[in-house]
Amino acid sequence: MTLADASADALYRKIALRIVPFLFICYVVNFIDRVNIGFAKLQFLDDLGLDDGVFGIAAGMFFIGYVIFEIPSNLMLGRIGARKTLMRIMVLWGGFTVLLAFVQTATWLYGLRFLLGAAEAGFFPGIVLYLTYWFPSRRRGRVMSLFIMAVPIAGIIGGPVSGAIMSHFQHVAGLRGWQWLFVAEGIPAIALGLLALVCLKDAPHLAAWLNTDERARLAADLQADHAVDSASKIKHLGDLLRSPRLYLMAAIYFTIFAFLNAIGFWIPTVLKSVGAYSVAQIGWLAGAIATAAAIGVLVVGYHSDRTMERRWHVAGCGFASAAAFLLLPLAAHDVGFSAVLLGVASIGIYSVLSIFWTIPTAYLQGDAAAGGIAFITAVGAIGGAMSPSIVGLLKTHTGSLYIGLSAIAVLLVVGMLALLGFVPANPKAERPR
């Protein structure tokens, strides 16, 4: 390793240690709040006289609000900065999460899930965009892996904590365990939103913790990154909207996010259906699955950066996840086997999520980066809205959870085949049309 390489490694390690831990914690809380309804449903469906079909629609309503406000939120981040954007998003989503504790009807449940999605719109694409301000393309795989690892970590923390809250706070102060779940997991989001104003800087040139030489090195690296084969990069929104590649990547992300939400919302139900006997046990099993996923994401992200190969890392992990879902019926009466298959599916899909974003961000720049990232995530959110609804409705009408999960697995296979068939190995190899 040369002195220059060592100096660059030290710089990006310093940046990562300064901004990634806070963003990581925010995403942990974000994902816990997004999917805690999967644990709450183990109690509130009976309390409110609702069924799995209502739950599936409620889970999906989140993504309707998310889609509508996704692109405006991300474009606004480029104008007002990450600090104010994250503060707005997190304070609002924390408040709506707390209000979920007091729903009494399906209508109120649908409405608050819609508002929760509208509040959160722009969070994930905003972070993806924000990281491009601080890291050149060749370093983004590992950084995205560290950030995406927050999702399985949320499972490690959220599963046992959600189970414990629902078990031990039942009837405390007259509230049911699922009500305490929403209250206890909504308040941290509000606090973190306020802390974003203190902990983050909108751009490297505003970071007092970087010295003059470090700022210059970072600016030069980012400029060099933007200059590489600059003609192949999409820079303007008009060009972006005319690029077939944008719609292809969005369609692929649709299949990825549909599968991701099937994992996030239905793991507790799958474990309960195969014989897990309490919410506490389900919580600990979900935590173990998430632990395996966290380790897998880091390994895959590191290997992808080291080899600078993206497509086969994404597709291979996607195929493994789909295969695990398709095999779930064979484990219908075996808690251990089901947990192993869910672990494989989780490792695969979270690794897909972390590596996927190195592909579109390699050819998006300027306004096109903000709009493109937001558009791709918005289309993905449509898949996120449809996925739990499809699984829930099919379960209600057929009595089988596995039919819906298998359909989502087949959809992911189609997405991975599209990635291999139509996305060039080098994202710069095709010029935007």
The 8 nearest C-alpha neighbors of each residue, nearest first, counted from 0:
[[1, 4, 5, 2, 3, 6, 8, 7],
 [2, 0, 4, 3, 5, 6, 7, 8],
 [1, 3, 5, 4, 6, 0, 7, 8],
 [4, 2, 6, 1, 5, 7, 0, 8],
 [5, 3, 7, 1, 6, 2, 8, 0],
 [4, 6, 2, 8, 3, 7, 9, 1],
 [5, 7, 3, 9, 4, 8, 2, 10],
 [8, 6, 10, 4, 9, 5, 3, 11],
 [9, 7, 5, 11, 10, 6, 12, 4],
 [8, 10, 12, 6, 7, 11, 13, 5],
 [11, 9, 7, 13, 12, 8, 6, 14],
 [12, 10, 14, 13, 8, 9, 15, 7],
 [11, 13, 15, 9, 10, 14, 8, 16],
 [14, 12, 10, 16, 11, 15, 9, 17],
 [15, 13, 11, 17, 12, 16, 18, 10],
 [16, 14, 12, 19, 17, 13, 18, 11],
 [17, 15, 13, 14, 18, 19, 12, 20],
 [16, 18, 14, 15, 13, 19, 20, 21],
 [17, 19, 15, 20, 21, 16, 14, 22],
 [18, 20, 22, 15, 21, 23, 16, 17],
 [21, 19, 23, 22, 18, 24, 16, 17],
 [22, 20, 24, 23, 19, 18, 25, 198],
 [23, 21, 25, 19, 24, 20, 26, 18],
 [22, 24, 20, 26, 21, 25, 146, 149],
 [25, 23, 27, 21, 26, 22, 20, 28],
 [26, 24, 22, 28, 23, 27, 29, 21],
 [25, 27, 29, 23, 28, 24, 149, 30],
 [28, 26, 153, 149, 24, 29, 30, 25],
 [29, 27, 31, 25, 26, 30, 32, 24],
 [30, 28, 26, 32, 27, 31, 25, 33],
 [29, 31, 33, 32, 27, 28, 26, 34],
 [30, 32, 28, 33, 29, 34, 35, 153],
 [33, 31, 29, 30, 35, 34, 28, 184],
 [32, 34, 30, 31, 35, 29, 36, 61],
 [33, 35, 36, 31, 37, 32, 264, 263],
 [36, 34, 37, 38, 32, 31, 33, 39],
 [35, 37, 39, 34, 38, 40, 33, 58],
 [38, 36, 264, 35, 40, 34, 39, 267],
 [39, 37, 36, 35, 40, 41, 267, 161],
 [38, 40, 36, 177, 41, 37, 42, 43],
 [41, 39, 43, 42, 38, 44, 37, 36],
 [40, 42, 39, 38, 43, 44, 37, 278],
 [43, 41, 40, 44, 39, 45, 177, 46],
 [42, 44, 46, 40, 45, 47, 39, 41],
 [45, 43, 49, 40, 47, 46, 48, 42],
 [46, 44, 48, 43, 47, 42, 49, 50],
 [47, 45, 43, 44, 48, 42, 49, 103],
 [46, 48, 44, 45, 49, 43, 103, 104],
 [47, 49, 45, 44, 46, 50, 43, 104],
 [48, 50, 44, 47, 53, 45, 51, 105],
 [51, 49, 52, 53, 44, 54, 48, 395],
 [52, 50, 54, 391, 53, 55, 395, 392],
 [51, 53, 392, 391, 55, 54, 50, 395],
 [54, 52, 56, 51, 55, 50, 57, 49],
 [55, 53, 51, 57, 52, 56, 58, 50],
 [54, 56, 388, 391, 387, 58, 52, 57],
 [55, 57, 388, 59, 53, 58, 54, 60],
 [58, 56, 109, 54, 60, 59, 55, 53],
 [59, 57, 55, 56, 60, 61, 54, 387],
 [384, 58, 60, 56, 61, 57, 62, 388],
 [61, 59, 113, 57, 63, 62, 58, 112],
 [62, 60, 116, 113, 112, 59, 63, 64],
 [61, 63, 65, 384, 60, 64, 380, 59],
 [64, 62, 60, 66, 65, 61, 113, 67],
 [65, 63, 117, 116, 113, 67, 62, 66],
 [64, 66, 116, 62, 120, 117, 63, 67],
 [67, 65, 377, 69, 63, 64, 68, 62],
 [66, 68, 64, 65, 69, 63, 117, 70],
 [67, 69, 120, 66, 65, 71, 117, 70],
 [70, 68, 120, 121, 66, 72, 65, 71],
 [69, 71, 373, 73, 72, 68, 374, 74],
 [72, 70, 74, 73, 68, 69, 75, 121],
 [73, 71, 121, 75, 69, 70, 74, 68],
 [74, 72, 76, 121, 70, 75, 71, 125],
 [73, 75, 71, 76, 77, 72, 369, 70],
 [74, 76, 72, 78, 73, 77, 71, 79],
 [77, 75, 80, 73, 78, 79, 74, 81],
 [78, 76, 75, 74, 80, 79, 73, 369],
 [77, 79, 75, 76, 80, 74, 81, 73],
 [78, 80, 76, 77, 75, 83, 81, 84],
 [81, 79, 76, 201, 82, 77, 78, 83],
 [80, 82, 84, 201, 76, 83, 85, 129],
 [83, 81, 196, 85, 84, 195, 80, 199],
 [84, 82, 86, 85, 81, 80, 87, 196],
 [83, 85, 81, 87, 86, 82, 76, 88],
 [86, 84, 88, 82, 87, 83, 81, 89],
 [85, 87, 192, 83, 84, 89, 88, 193],
 [88, 86, 84, 85, 90, 89, 83, 91],
 [87, 89, 85, 119, 118, 91, 86, 90],
 [88, 90, 192, 92, 188, 91, 86, 87],
 [91, 89, 189, 93, 192, 87, 92, 88],
 [92, 90, 94, 93, 89, 88, 118, 87],
 [91, 93, 95, 89, 118, 115, 94, 90],
 [94, 92, 185, 188, 189, 96, 90, 91],
 [93, 95, 91, 97, 92, 96, 90, 98],
 [94, 96, 98, 92, 97, 93, 115, 91],
 [97, 95, 185, 93, 99, 98, 94, 181],
 [96, 98, 182, 185, 181, 94, 95, 99],
 [97, 99, 95, 100, 96, 101, 94, 102],
 [100, 98, 96, 101, 97, 102, 181, 95],
 [101, 99, 178, 98, 181, 97, 102, 182],
 [100, 102, 99, 98, 103, 178, 97, 107],
 [103, 101, 99, 107, 108, 100, 104, 98],
 [102, 104, 47, 101, 107, 105, 108, 106],
 [105, 103, 106, 107, 102, 108, 47, 49],
 [104, 106, 108, 107, 109, 53, 103, 49],
 [107, 105, 109, 108, 104, 110, 103, 111],
 [108, 106, 110, 104, 109, 105, 102, 111],
 [107, 109, 105, 106, 111, 110, 102, 112],
 [110, 108, 57, 106, 112, 107, 111, 105],
 [111, 109, 107, 113, 108, 112, 106, 114],
 [110, 112, 114, 113, 108, 109, 115, 107],
 [111, 113, 61, 115, 109, 114, 110, 60],
 [112, 114, 61, 64, 60, 110, 116, 111],
 [115, 113, 117, 111, 116, 112, 118, 64],
 [114, 116, 112, 118, 92, 113, 117, 95],
 [117, 115, 61, 65, 64, 119, 113, 114],
 [118, 116, 64, 65, 114, 120, 115, 119],
 [119, 117, 115, 92, 116, 88, 120, 91],
 [118, 120, 116, 88, 117, 122, 92, 115],
 [121, 119, 69, 65, 117, 68, 118, 122],
 [120, 122, 69, 72, 73, 125, 124, 123],
 [121, 123, 125, 120, 119, 124, 126, 88],
 [122, 124, 126, 125, 121, 127, 120, 376],
 [125, 123, 127, 126, 121, 373, 372, 122],
 [124, 126, 122, 128, 123, 121, 127, 73],
 [125, 127, 129, 123, 128, 124, 130, 122],
 [128, 126, 124, 130, 125, 129, 123, 131],
 [129, 127, 125, 131, 126, 130, 124, 369],
 [128, 130, 126, 132, 131, 127, 125, 81],
 [131, 129, 132, 133, 127, 128, 134, 126],
 [130, 132, 128, 129, 134, 133, 135, 127],
 [133, 131, 130, 129, 134, 202, 128, 203],
 [132, 134, 130, 131, 203, 135, 129, 217],
 [135, 133, 131, 130, 138, 132, 139, 136],
 [136, 134, 221, 137, 138, 224, 220, 139],
 [135, 137, 139, 138, 361, 134, 224, 357],
 [136, 138, 135, 139, 304, 140, 307, 134],
 [139, 137, 136, 140, 135, 141, 134, 142],
 [138, 140, 142, 136, 141, 143, 137, 134],
 [141, 139, 143, 142, 304, 300, 138, 354],
 [142, 140, 144, 300, 143, 139, 301, 138],
 [141, 143, 139, 145, 144, 140, 146, 138],
 [142, 144, 146, 140, 145, 353, 141, 139],
 [143, 145, 141, 147, 353, 142, 300, 146],
 [146, 144, 142, 148, 143, 147, 141, 297],
 [145, 147, 143, 148, 144, 23, 149, 142],
 [148, 146, 144, 149, 145, 353, 150, 143],
 [147, 149, 145, 293, 150, 146, 151, 144],
 [148, 150, 152, 27, 147, 23, 151, 146],
 [151, 149, 153, 148, 152, 147, 27, 30],
 [152, 150, 289, 154, 153, 293, 148, 149],
 [153, 151, 155, 149, 154, 150, 156, 148],
 [154, 152, 27, 150, 156, 151, 157, 155],
 [153, 155, 151, 157, 289, 152, 158, 286],
 [286, 156, 154, 152, 289, 153, 157, 290],
 [157, 155, 153, 154, 158, 160, 159, 152],
 [156, 158, 154, 160, 153, 161, 31, 159],
 [157, 159, 282, 286, 161, 154, 285, 160],
 [158, 160, 282, 283, 162, 161, 157, 163],
 [161, 159, 163, 157, 162, 158, 156, 164],
 [162, 160, 164, 158, 163, 157, 159, 165],
 [161, 163, 279, 282, 278, 159, 165, 160],
 [162, 164, 160, 166, 161, 165, 167, 279],
 [165, 163, 161, 167, 168, 166, 162, 180],
 [164, 166, 176, 162, 163, 177, 168, 167],
 [167, 165, 163, 164, 168, 169, 162, 176],
 [168, 166, 164, 169, 163, 165, 176, 171],
 [169, 167, 176, 171, 164, 165, 166, 170],
 [168, 170, 176, 175, 171, 167, 166, 165],
 [171, 169, 174, 173, 175, 172, 168, 176],
 [170, 172, 173, 168, 169, 174, 175, 176],
 [173, 171, 174, 170, 175, 168, 169, 179],
 [172, 174, 170, 171, 175, 169, 168, 176],
 [175, 173, 170, 172, 171, 178, 176, 179],
 [174, 176, 169, 170, 178, 177, 179, 173],
 [175, 177, 165, 169, 179, 168, 178, 164],
 [178, 176, 39, 180, 179, 175, 165, 42],
 [177, 179, 100, 180, 175, 176, 181, 174],
 [178, 180, 182, 176, 177, 181, 183, 175],
 [181, 179, 177, 178, 183, 182, 164, 184],
 [182, 180, 97, 184, 100, 178, 179, 183],
 [181, 183, 97, 179, 185, 180, 184, 100],
 [182, 184, 180, 181, 185, 179, 186, 187],
 [183, 185, 181, 182, 186, 180, 187, 32],
 [186, 184, 93, 96, 97, 182, 188, 183],
 [185, 187, 189, 188, 184, 93, 183, 182],
 [188, 186, 190, 189, 185, 191, 184, 28],
 [189, 187, 93, 191, 89, 186, 190, 185],
 [188, 190, 90, 93, 192, 186, 187, 191],
 [189, 191, 187, 193, 192, 188, 194, 186],
 [192, 190, 194, 188, 193, 189, 187, 195],
 [193, 191, 86, 89, 189, 195, 90, 194],
 [192, 194, 190, 191, 195, 86, 196, 189],
 [193, 195, 191, 197, 196, 192, 198, 190],
 [196, 194, 198, 192, 197, 193, 82, 199],
 [195, 197, 82, 194, 198, 193, 199, 83],
 [196, 198, 194, 195, 199, 193, 82, 200],
 [197, 199, 195, 196, 194, 200, 21, 18],
 [200, 198, 195, 197, 82, 196, 201, 18],
 [201, 199, 202, 206, 205, 82, 198, 203],
 [200, 202, 80, 81, 82, 199, 205, 203],
 [201, 203, 204, 200, 205, 132, 206, 133],
 [204, 202, 206, 205, 214, 133, 201, 200],
 [203, 205, 206, 202, 214, 207, 209, 201],
 [206, 204, 203, 202, 207, 200, 201, 209],
 [207, 205, 203, 208, 204, 209, 200, 202],
 [206, 208, 209, 205, 210, 204, 203, 200],
 [207, 209, 206, 210, 17, 205, 14, 13],
 [210, 208, 207, 206, 213, 214, 211, 203],
 [209, 211, 213, 212, 214, 208, 207, 206],
 [210, 212, 214, 213, 215, 209, 216, 204],
 [211, 213, 215, 214, 210, 216, 209, 217],
 [214, 212, 216, 210, 215, 211, 209, 217],
 [215, 213, 217, 211, 216, 212, 218, 209],
 [214, 216, 212, 218, 213, 217, 219, 211],
 [217, 215, 213, 219, 214, 218, 212, 220],
 [216, 218, 220, 214, 219, 215, 213, 221],
 [219, 217, 215, 221, 216, 220, 222, 214],
 [218, 220, 222, 216, 217, 221, 223, 215],
 [221, 219, 223, 217, 222, 218, 224, 216],
 [220, 222, 224, 218, 223, 135, 219, 217],
 [221, 223, 219, 225, 224, 220, 218, 226],
 [224, 222, 226, 220, 221, 225, 219, 227],
 [223, 225, 221, 222, 226, 227, 135, 220],
 [226, 224, 222, 223, 227, 221, 229, 364],
 [225, 227, 229, 223, 224, 222, 228, 221],
 [228, 226, 229, 224, 225, 223, 230, 222],
 [229, 227, 230, 231, 226, 427, 232, 225],
 [228, 230, 226, 227, 232, 231, 225, 233],
 [229, 231, 228, 232, 430, 233, 227, 226],
 [232, 230, 430, 229, 427, 228, 431, 233],
 [233, 231, 362, 229, 230, 363, 234, 364],
 [232, 234, 363, 364, 362, 239, 235, 367],
 [235, 233, 364, 367, 365, 232, 366, 363],
 [234, 236, 367, 238, 237, 366, 233, 239],
 [235, 237, 239, 367, 238, 366, 240, 370],
 [238, 236, 239, 240, 235, 241, 367, 234],
 [239, 237, 241, 235, 236, 240, 242, 233],
 [238, 240, 236, 242, 237, 241, 367, 233],
 [239, 241, 237, 238, 242, 236, 245, 243],
 [242, 240, 238, 239, 243, 237, 432, 245],
 [241, 243, 239, 244, 240, 432, 245, 431],
 [244, 242, 245, 246, 247, 241, 432, 431],
 [243, 245, 247, 242, 246, 248, 431, 422],
 [246, 244, 248, 243, 247, 242, 249, 239],
 [247, 245, 249, 243, 248, 244, 250, 242],
 [246, 248, 244, 250, 249, 245, 251, 243],
 [247, 249, 251, 245, 250, 246, 244, 252],
 [250, 248, 375, 246, 252, 247, 251, 378],
 [251, 249, 253, 247, 252, 248, 246, 254],
 [250, 252, 414, 248, 253, 254, 249, 247],
 [251, 253, 255, 249, 379, 254, 250, 256],
 [254, 252, 379, 382, 250, 251, 256, 255],
 [253, 255, 411, 257, 252, 251, 256, 414],
 [256, 254, 252, 258, 257, 253, 411, 259],
 [255, 257, 259, 258, 379, 253, 383, 254],
 [256, 258, 382, 383, 386, 254, 260, 255],
 [257, 259, 261, 256, 255, 260, 407, 254],
 [260, 258, 256, 262, 261, 257, 255, 263],
 [261, 259, 263, 262, 258, 257, 383, 264],
 [260, 262, 258, 259, 264, 263, 265, 387],
 [263, 261, 260, 259, 265, 264, 266, 258],
 [264, 262, 260, 261, 265, 34, 259, 266],
 [263, 265, 37, 261, 262, 34, 260, 266],
 [264, 266, 268, 267, 262, 261, 263, 269],
 [265, 267, 269, 268, 262, 264, 270, 263],
 [268, 266, 270, 265, 269, 281, 271, 38],
 [267, 269, 271, 265, 266, 270, 272, 37],
 [270, 268, 272, 266, 271, 267, 265, 273],
 [271, 269, 267, 273, 272, 268, 275, 266],
 [270, 272, 275, 268, 274, 269, 273, 267],
 [271, 273, 269, 270, 274, 268, 275, 331],
 [274, 272, 332, 270, 271, 334, 331, 333],
 [273, 275, 271, 272, 276, 334, 270, 332],
 [276, 274, 271, 270, 277, 281, 273, 280],
 [275, 277, 274, 271, 280, 278, 281, 279],
 [278, 276, 280, 279, 275, 281, 271, 162],
 [277, 279, 281, 162, 280, 282, 166, 276],
 [278, 280, 162, 282, 277, 281, 163, 283],
 [281, 279, 283, 277, 282, 278, 284, 275],
 [282, 280, 278, 284, 279, 283, 285, 275],
 [281, 283, 158, 159, 279, 162, 285, 280],
 [282, 284, 286, 159, 280, 285, 281, 158],
 [285, 283, 287, 281, 286, 282, 280, 288],
 [286, 284, 288, 282, 283, 287, 158, 281],
 [155, 285, 287, 283, 289, 284, 158, 154],
 [288, 286, 290, 284, 289, 285, 283, 291],
 [289, 287, 342, 285, 291, 286, 290, 284],
 [288, 290, 151, 292, 286, 154, 155, 287],
 [291, 289, 287, 293, 292, 288, 155, 286],
 [290, 292, 288, 294, 289, 293, 295, 342],
 [291, 293, 346, 289, 295, 290, 294, 345],
 [294, 292, 290, 151, 148, 296, 295, 291],
 [293, 295, 291, 297, 292, 296, 298, 290],
 [294, 296, 292, 298, 346, 297, 293, 299],
 [295, 297, 350, 299, 293, 294, 298, 300],
 [298, 296, 300, 294, 295, 299, 144, 301],
 [297, 299, 295, 301, 296, 300, 302, 294],
 [298, 300, 302, 296, 301, 297, 303, 295],
 [301, 299, 303, 297, 141, 144, 302, 298],
 [302, 300, 304, 298, 303, 299, 141, 297],
 [301, 303, 305, 299, 304, 300, 306, 298],
 [302, 304, 300, 306, 308, 301, 305, 307],
 [305, 303, 307, 301, 302, 306, 140, 300],
 [304, 306, 302, 303, 307, 301, 308, 300],
 [305, 307, 308, 303, 304, 302, 309, 301],
 [308, 306, 304, 303, 305, 309, 137, 302],
 [309, 307, 306, 303, 310, 312, 311, 304],
 [308, 310, 312, 311, 303, 313, 354, 307],
 [311, 309, 313, 312, 314, 308, 424, 419],
 [312, 310, 314, 313, 315, 309, 308, 419],
 [311, 313, 309, 315, 310, 314, 316, 303],
 [314, 312, 351, 310, 311, 316, 315, 317],
 [313, 315, 317, 311, 415, 316, 312, 310],
 [316, 314, 318, 312, 317, 311, 313, 319],
 [315, 317, 347, 319, 313, 314, 318, 351],
 [318, 316, 314, 320, 315, 319, 347, 348],
 [317, 319, 321, 315, 320, 316, 314, 412],
 [320, 318, 316, 322, 317, 321, 347, 323],
 [321, 319, 344, 347, 317, 323, 318, 322],
 [320, 322, 408, 318, 324, 323, 319, 317],
 [323, 321, 325, 319, 324, 320, 318, 326],
 [322, 324, 340, 326, 320, 321, 325, 344],
 [325, 323, 321, 327, 326, 322, 408, 405],
 [324, 326, 322, 405, 323, 327, 321, 408],
 [325, 327, 323, 324, 328, 329, 322, 330],
 [326, 328, 324, 330, 329, 325, 337, 323],
 [329, 327, 331, 330, 326, 401, 325, 324],
 [328, 330, 327, 331, 326, 332, 337, 333],
 [331, 329, 333, 327, 328, 337, 332, 336],
 [330, 332, 328, 273, 329, 333, 327, 337],
 [331, 333, 273, 330, 334, 274, 329, 272],
 [334, 332, 330, 336, 335, 331, 273, 337],
 [333, 335, 337, 273, 336, 274, 338, 270],
 [336, 334, 338, 337, 333, 339, 330, 340],
 [337, 335, 339, 338, 333, 330, 334, 340],
 [336, 338, 334, 340, 330, 335, 339, 333],
 [337, 339, 341, 335, 336, 340, 342, 334],
 [340, 338, 342, 336, 341, 337, 335, 343],
 [341, 339, 343, 323, 337, 342, 338, 344],
 [340, 342, 344, 338, 339, 343, 345, 337],
 [341, 343, 288, 339, 345, 340, 344, 338],
 [344, 342, 340, 346, 345, 341, 347, 320],
 [343, 345, 320, 341, 347, 342, 323, 346],
 [344, 346, 342, 348, 347, 343, 292, 349],
 [347, 345, 292, 343, 295, 349, 344, 348],
 [346, 348, 316, 320, 344, 350, 345, 349],
 [347, 349, 351, 350, 345, 346, 317, 320],
 [348, 350, 352, 351, 346, 347, 345, 296],
 [351, 349, 296, 353, 347, 348, 352, 346],
 [352, 350, 313, 348, 349, 354, 353, 355],
 [351, 353, 349, 350, 355, 354, 348, 356],
 [352, 354, 144, 350, 143, 351, 147, 355],
 [355, 353, 351, 356, 357, 352, 140, 313],
 [356, 354, 352, 357, 353, 351, 358, 313],
 [355, 357, 358, 354, 359, 360, 353, 352],
 [356, 358, 355, 360, 354, 359, 140, 361],
 [357, 359, 356, 361, 360, 355, 426, 309],
 [360, 358, 361, 362, 356, 357, 363, 248],
 [359, 361, 363, 362, 357, 358, 356, 368],
 [362, 360, 359, 358, 363, 357, 136, 426],
 [361, 363, 232, 360, 359, 233, 427, 426],
 [364, 362, 368, 233, 360, 232, 367, 361],
 [363, 365, 234, 368, 367, 233, 366, 232],
 [364, 366, 234, 367, 368, 235, 369, 363],
 [367, 365, 368, 369, 235, 236, 234, 370],
 [366, 368, 235, 236, 234, 370, 365, 371],
 [367, 369, 363, 364, 371, 366, 365, 370],
 [370, 368, 366, 367, 372, 371, 74, 73],
 [369, 371, 367, 373, 368, 372, 374, 70],
 [372, 370, 374, 368, 373, 367, 369, 375],
 [371, 373, 375, 374, 369, 370, 124, 368],
 [372, 374, 70, 370, 376, 371, 375, 124],
 [375, 373, 377, 371, 376, 372, 370, 70],
 [374, 376, 249, 372, 378, 377, 373, 371],
 [377, 375, 379, 373, 378, 374, 380, 372],
 [378, 376, 66, 380, 374, 379, 375, 69],
 [379, 377, 381, 380, 375, 376, 249, 253],
 [380, 378, 253, 376, 252, 382, 377, 381],
 [379, 381, 383, 377, 382, 378, 62, 376],
 [382, 380, 384, 378, 383, 379, 385, 62],
 [383, 381, 257, 253, 379, 385, 380, 384],
 [382, 384, 380, 257, 381, 386, 256, 385],
 [59, 385, 383, 62, 381, 382, 386, 380],
 [384, 386, 382, 388, 383, 389, 387, 59],
 [385, 387, 257, 389, 383, 388, 384, 382],
 [388, 386, 55, 390, 389, 391, 385, 261],
 [387, 389, 55, 56, 391, 385, 386, 390],
 [390, 388, 386, 392, 391, 387, 385, 393],
 [389, 391, 403, 387, 393, 388, 392, 394],
 [392, 390, 55, 52, 388, 394, 51, 389],
 [391, 393, 52, 395, 389, 394, 390, 388],
 [394, 392, 396, 390, 395, 391, 397, 403],
 [395, 393, 398, 399, 400, 391, 397, 392],
 [394, 396, 392, 393, 398, 397, 52, 51],
 [397, 395, 393, 394, 398, 392, 399, 52],
 [398, 396, 394, 399, 393, 395, 400, 402],
 [397, 399, 394, 395, 396, 400, 393, 402],
 [400, 398, 394, 397, 401, 402, 393, 403],
 [399, 401, 394, 402, 403, 404, 398, 390],
 [402, 400, 404, 399, 403, 405, 328, 327],
 [401, 403, 405, 404, 400, 399, 406, 393],
 [402, 404, 390, 406, 405, 401, 393, 400],
 [403, 405, 401, 407, 406, 402, 408, 390],
 [406, 404, 408, 402, 325, 407, 403, 401],
 [407, 405, 403, 409, 408, 404, 410, 402],
 [406, 408, 410, 404, 405, 409, 258, 411],
 [409, 407, 321, 405, 411, 410, 406, 324],
 [410, 408, 412, 406, 411, 407, 405, 413],
 [409, 411, 407, 413, 408, 412, 254, 406],
 [412, 410, 254, 414, 408, 413, 409, 255],
 [411, 413, 409, 415, 414, 410, 318, 416],
 [414, 412, 416, 410, 411, 415, 417, 409],
 [415, 413, 251, 411, 417, 412, 416, 254],
 [414, 416, 418, 314, 412, 417, 413, 411],
 [417, 415, 413, 419, 418, 414, 420, 412],
 [418, 416, 420, 414, 415, 419, 421, 413],
 [417, 419, 415, 422, 416, 420, 421, 414],
 [420, 418, 416, 417, 421, 422, 415, 310],
 [419, 421, 417, 418, 416, 422, 423, 415],
 [420, 422, 418, 417, 419, 423, 247, 416],
 [421, 423, 418, 419, 420, 424, 426, 417],
 [424, 422, 425, 426, 421, 428, 429, 419],
 [423, 425, 426, 422, 310, 309, 428, 308],
 [424, 426, 423, 428, 427, 429, 422, 308],
 [425, 427, 428, 423, 424, 358, 362, 361],
 [428, 426, 425, 429, 231, 362, 430, 228],
 [427, 429, 425, 426, 430, 423, 231, 424],
 [430, 428, 427, 431, 426, 231, 423, 425],
 [429, 431, 231, 432, 428, 427, 230, 232],
 [432, 430, 242, 231, 429, 233, 232, 244],
 [431, 242, 430, 241, 243, 238, 429, 244]]
